[in-house]
Amino acid sequence: MTLIRRGLLALFVALAGLHAAAFAADGKLPTSPLQIVSGNKTHKFTVELAVTPADMARGLMFRRTMGADEGMLFDYKQEISGVSFWMKNTLIPLDMLFIKGDGTVLNIHERAIPQNETPIFATGPVRLVLELNGGTVARLGLKPGDLIKHAALDAP
């Protein structure tokens, strides 16, 4: 094996280890703060960040609980069309907010049914999808047009 190949292999192993270390013992991903501005109220959450294809594919599958002020944010890095989710292997009901690149909530799907394999679609191009506990949208009175504030939207 050449020195370059050994170096690349060592780098790959190190990066894989860092990614694995990013998961806490409970399987959670790295987190960051997020705000939802709805009317004259601002609601604060701590969201896990699903940014790699593997993290996005797993999402909240197999989780039995999530805190009332927690969620998961899926970042596609740019607005894309045809975004859809399903609830296969997801054990808790979820509200899904589909978010445009400017942070505006495009559409919302409330109380997605655990383990259901019916696709849930964004109604247009979106940059982010935010999953919250089922019932959060109704409890807080969230609606399309509300504004999401998160560091991912500030990044180029």
C-alpha positions in Angstrom: 0.0 0.0 0.0 1.4 3.4 -0.9 2.1 6.1 1.6 -0.7 8.2 0.1 -3.2 5.4 0.3 -2.3 4.7 4.0 -2.7 8.4 4.8 -6.1 8.5 3.1 -7.2 5.3 4.9 -6.0 6.8 8.2 -7.9 10.0 7.5 -11.1 8.1 6.6 -10.9 6.0 9.8 -10.3 9.2 11.8 -13.3 11.0 10.2 -15.5 8.0 10.7 -14.5 7.9 14.4 -15.3 11.6 14.7 -18.7 11.1 13.2 -19.4 8.2 15.5 -18.2 10.2 18.5 -20.7 13.0 17.5 -23.5 10.6 18.6 -24.1 10.7 22.3 -24.7 7.4 24.1 -28.4 7.9 23.5 -28.0 8.1 19.7 -28.5 11.9 19.5 -26.8 14.1 17.0 -25.1 17.4 17.7 -27.5 20.2 18.6 -28.0 23.9 18.2 -30.6 26.5 19.1 -33.5 27.3 16.8 -36.3 29.9 17.1 -39.7 30.0 15.5 -41.2 33.5 15.2 -45.0 33.3 15.0 -46.9 36.5 15.2 -45.5 38.5 18.1 -44.1 35.4 19.9 -40.7 33.7 19.7 -40.5 30.0 20.6 -37.1 28.5 21.4 -36.0 25.0 20.7 -32.8 22.9 20.8 -32.6 20.8 17.6 -30.5 17.9 16.5 -28.8 18.5 13.2 -29.3 15.9 10.5 -27.0 16.9 7.7 -25.3 13.8 6.3 -27.3 11.4 4.1 -27.0 8.7 6.9 -28.3 11.0 9.6 -31.1 12.2 7.4 -32.1 8.7 6.5 -32.2 7.6 10.2 -33.8 10.8 11.5 -35.8 10.1 14.7 -36.4 6.4 13.9 -36.5 4.2 16.9 -36.7 7.1 19.4 -39.3 6.6 22.1 -39.3 10.2 23.5 -38.2 13.7 22.7 -38.3 16.7 25.0 -41.0 19.4 24.6 -38.5 22.0 23.5 -36.5 19.7 21.2 -36.6 18.7 17.6 -34.6 17.6 14.6 -33.6 19.8 11.7 -32.8 18.3 8.3 -30.7 20.6 6.2 -30.5 20.1 2.4 -28.0 23.0 2.1 -30.1 24.5 -0.7 -33.7 24.6 -1.8 -34.7 21.4 -3.5 -38.0 20.1 -4.9 -39.7 16.8 -4.2 -38.8 16.6 -0.5 -40.9 13.9 1.3 -40.7 12.1 4.6 -42.4 9.0 6.0 -42.8 7.6 9.5 -41.4 4.0 9.0 -39.7 2.9 12.2 -40.6 6.2 13.9 -42.3 5.6 17.2 -43.5 9.0 18.2 -46.0 11.3 16.5 -44.4 14.2 14.8 -45.2 17.6 13.4 -43.2 18.5 10.3 -42.5 22.0 9.2 -41.2 22.4 5.6 -39.0 25.6 5.4 -37.9 27.7 2.4 -34.4 29.0 2.0 -35.4 32.4 3.5 -36.6 30.7 6.7 -40.3 31.0 5.9 -42.5 28.0 6.7 -43.9 26.8 3.4 -46.3 24.1 4.7 -46.9 22.0 7.8 -48.0 18.4 8.4 -49.4 17.8 11.9 -49.3 14.7 13.9 -47.7 12.3 11.5 -48.7 8.8 12.5 -46.0 6.6 13.9 -44.8 3.7 11.7 -46.9 4.9 8.8 -45.3 4.6 5.4 -47.4 7.1 3.5 -45.2 9.8 2.1 -45.5 13.4 3.5 -44.5 16.0 1.0 -43.3 19.6 0.9 -45.7 21.6 -1.3 -42.7 23.2 -3.1 -38.9 23.6 -2.9 -37.5 23.7 0.6 -34.1 24.0 2.3 -35.0 22.7 5.8 -37.4 20.3 7.4 -38.1 20.6 11.2 -39.6 17.8 13.1 -41.2 18.5 16.4 -43.3 16.5 18.8 -46.8 15.9 17.5 -49.2 18.5 18.8 -46.5 21.3 19.1 -47.8 23.1 16.1 -51.4 23.3 17.5 -50.2 24.0 21.0 -48.1 27.0 19.9 -50.4 28.1 17.1 -47.7 27.8 14.4 -48.7 28.3 10.7 -47.3 28.6 7.2 -45.6 32.0 6.8 -44.0 31.8 10.3 -40.2 32.5 10.4 -37.5 30.0 11.4 -34.2 31.5 12.7 -31.2 29.1 12.7 -27.5 29.4 12.0 -27.9 27.1 8.9 -29.9 29.9 7.2 -27.1 32.4 7.9 -24.4 30.2 6.3 -23.5 30.8 2.7 
